[in-house]
Amino acid sequence: YNTMAKRGMELVLFMAAAQHVSQMVRVLKTPLGNALLVGVGGSGRKSLATLAAFVAEQETFQIEITKSYGMNDWHEDIKRLLIRCGGQAKEVCFLLPDTQIANENFVEEVSGLLNTGEVPNLFNAEDKTQILELCTNVAAKEGRHGPAEVMAFFVEQCMKNMHIVLAFSP
């Protein structure tokens, strides 16, 4: 991992940590596999989840909270994530630690992503046009024609390729 990542990790892996990484890899490789990691701060939730995503050959996506980070920034990040998963068919591990939840609406929208694969009213007309351009040919190969069917295909691809990992403290 350290030879390929921008920022390496100084980890000491003991048997229990290796087992947790193995379990997380199994969950991330499972279709529609998502995880909830619970542990005290500093126990390695984020590090092991990042390592597991690397082993599972998935990109890791995290939001970066700043003082001015708000719902518009959140929605832009979620749009980028969904277009990456649904439009570009990349398998992505969305790692969301409790320290990065600046607004309780974030959790509600993550719940929507887990349940339906989408956030209501997230995409405007321009975004939908971009999604249709990205997905029309691939959807047509699977017998999906028309904007509504292509958007449904996009949502299915998002659910298939996005793996949400929530890392919370008790």
Disulfide bonds with the S-S distance in Angstrom:
none
